[in-house]
Amino acid sequence: MSENVDSHTQRLSQEIDRAYQAYLHDEPDALYRAFRSQARNRIWWHLLGRDAGLEHDIATRAMRALPRFRTKSRVSTWFFRIAENEIKRELRHRIEERRGRVSLKPSRDEDDDSSDDSPELLDEARKRENRTGQAREAKLILAKLGEDLPPDQAAVLHYLAEGYSYKEIGQKTGVSLSTAASRFRLARAKMRARLTKK
């Protein structure tokens, strides 16, 4: 299955490189179609579905950016970066939209007339949501980096994974809140650097 996916992506990349040669001879349509095909392929694997509007946006953005393309690299590699960046932007947008639609209000009975949207309740719900996200990320970093982490960073991640706040972690490890947060950021940067290398 993975081989089929890779060979399909490679075929689309070769198609872009061929179409670029045609573009240089004043035939832009083939390149636009090749860009759309590769965009559709990337969208499918990232978003698990089709999005014709996003395909068009990515292909159009690439066509507009072509004058800035430097011929040191392959045009297919250059386009791949554009497509990946656009898809990541779209994913972030969708996540933000979803977060905006999620109600942070606790459910109550209809005859309970106490205020649902008090700032304290909303603030607490946001903190809880943020802490859950950090716990998930801490577990992921521990799984990816494991023994490669310095002991002070690993300790912060273990506590985060268990749901402790930075303030509580600082009290447990004898450091300030900002130091605990900084150790988490350093571990996250190390994981991102490793993923980028791969």
C-alpha angles and dihedrals in degrees: 000000000000090000090053091050092048094047091048091051090046091050090052090049091053089049090055091050091050092045090051089060088053089048089056087057092054099268104121098160095074092053093049090051091048090050090051092050093052091043089053089051093051093044091051093055096042101038098024093231146048127286112178092184093056091045089055093046092052094046092047092048090051093048090052092048095049095098087063093051112118113213093221089095133039115275089230091058090047091050092046089060092050092050093047092049093048092048091049089051090051092048091052089049092051092048091050090049091050091049089051091054095048111097115229092193117109113238114255137180115268094243092054102097098184115125114273099190102055112149091236093057093046092047092050091049091051091049090050091050091048092049091050090052092049091049090053092048093046091054090050093051091048091050093048100041104023110155094013092077122094111248094248092055092043091053092053091048093050091053092045090051088055091054102256119149122238089254092054091045090051090053092048096046098035097242134112124270091250092051091053090050091047092053090053091050091049091052091048091050090051091052092048091050090052093048090049091053090051 
